[in-house]
Amino acid sequence: MARRQPRPGRSEDRSGTAGAQDRAVYIISVAAELAGVHPQTLRIYDRKGLLTPARTAGNNRRYSERDIQRLQTIQRLTQVQGINLAGVKMIVEMEDQLDRMRRRMERLDRELEASVRRAKAELDRLHERHPRADMVTVSSVRPIRHAARQVGVRANVRPQDHARGPIEAGPGS
């Protein structure tokens, strides 16, 4: 049986193997029958880049369940919707791109959630080490600086002070 490398737009499970829908198990005649097309149609779709089946060591095509679904979609678009193969190719490419973007969004969402968890853990750790310390947001400091400037108070801030502690403020500082 052919071991297929997942193509772009194909999902893999955590073990690194292609998912059940991506296992290339059908020979061209079976895939054609399942999709309701002639085997030559599959060869044409392969040549035009609408479908890229896995290949065995002997260079024979092997189709997966996902390939069969794509074939059925292509048939629906061409036969029912009346879209030509060039249009179908554009639609298929856009669907692949959308799938990649969805997976990327999911990955970025997981990364963001992990970052938020780490930040909360760090805040909890800081609160444990300094239980009486209050956190002050930068947005709340800006109006204070502005008001201090209006009454003639200067804040002395040096770059190295940011890491060491509070800002010195007062008349003539």
N, C-alpha and C positions, 0 to 999 in steps of 0.2 A: 504494500500500500504506500502511496506517496505521502511523504512528510512535507507539508507545505509551510513555507515561510509566510507569515501574515503580510498581506499587502497593505499599503497605506489605506487608512480608513477602516481597517479590520481591528477588532478588539481582541485582546488576549486576556486570559485569566491570570491570577497572581503567580501561578506556577510557571508561566512563560510559554505555555502551550496554547495553540489556537483554540478558541471556543468551539463548542459542538457544532454551531452553525458554519464554522469555517473549515471543518474537516473535509478535505477533498476526497470523496468516495465514489462519485458517480462517473462512469465512462460517458463518452459523448452521446452514444445512442440512448442511454437511460436518461441522461439530463435532457436531451431533446424531447423524449417522450413525456417526461414529467412537466416540462415547460410548454408542451404542445406545439413544438416547432420541428422543422426538419434539421437533421445534423449539420447540413451545409449552412443553414442560417447561423448556427453557433460558430462555425468557422469564420463566417463573414463578420459577425459581431466581434470576435477575437481580433481579426485583422484590422477592423476599424477602431479598436480600442474601447469598445463599449463594455467589454467583459474580458478579464484576464484570468483564465482558469490556471490552476496549479498544473505542473508538469511532472511526470514520472521520470525516472532515470532514462527510460527509453523515449522520452519526449512526447509521450501520450498525454492528452488533456484529461484532467480530473476536475470535476465540478463539485462544489459544496452546496449545502442547503441554502446558504446566502446567495450563491451564484444562481440557483434555481429561482429564488425570489426576485433577483435582479432581472432575470430573463422574463419572468412574468410581468414585471413592471415595464420592461421595454416593449413587450407585446401589447400591453394595455395602452401605452403611450402612442405606439405606431398604429395599432388597429382601431382602437376606440377613439382616441383623441386626434388621430390624423397627423401626428407630429413626425417629421422626417428624421432619419438617423442622426443627422448633424444636430438637430434640436434635442434629440434624446441624449446625445453625448453631452451637450451642455448641461442638461438637467441632471444627468447622472454625476457629472463633475461637481456641480453645485451642491448636490446632496452629499457627496463625499466630503466636500469642503465644510459643509454645515456640520456633519458628524465629527470631523476633526476639531472644529471650533467648540462644539459641545463638550467633547472630551477634555479639551484644553481648559474650558471654563470650569468643569468639574474638578480638574486637577488644581487650578488656581484657587478655587473655593476651598478645597481641602487644605492647601498651603496656608491660606488666610486664616482658616479656623485654627490650624496648628499654631500660627504666629500669635493669634489672640490668646490661645490657651497658655503659651509661653509667657506672654506679657502679663497675663493675670497671675500666673504663678510667681513671676518676678515681683509684682506688686505685693502679693501676699507675703513673700519672703522679706521684702523691705518693711512692710508693716509689722512683721514679727520682730525684726531687728530694731526697729525704731517705732514703738507703739504710739508715742505721743506726737510723732511728726505728721504734719498735714501736707497733702499734695496740693500744689498750686499750679493751675494750668497757665500756659504762656498767654493765652488770650485774656486771662484775668489780670495779668501783670501789665500788659500794654496800657490799659486805661490809667493804672496807678502811676506808671512812668509819665504819661502825658500830663496828669494832674500835678505830679510833683514838679515837672518842668515849669508849669504855669505859676507855681508859687515860689519858684526859685530854688528848688532842691535838686541837686544833681546826684545821679547815681553813678558810683564808680564801679565799672564792670570791666574786668580784664579777662581775656579768653581763658586763662588758667583758673579763674574764679568759678566758672561754670561747673567744674568737676569737684570743687572743694566745698561749696556751701552757699549761704545766702548772699544777696547783693547788699553791699554797704550803701546806705542812703542816709541823708541827713543834711542839715544846713552846712554848706561849705565843704562837703565831703569830696 
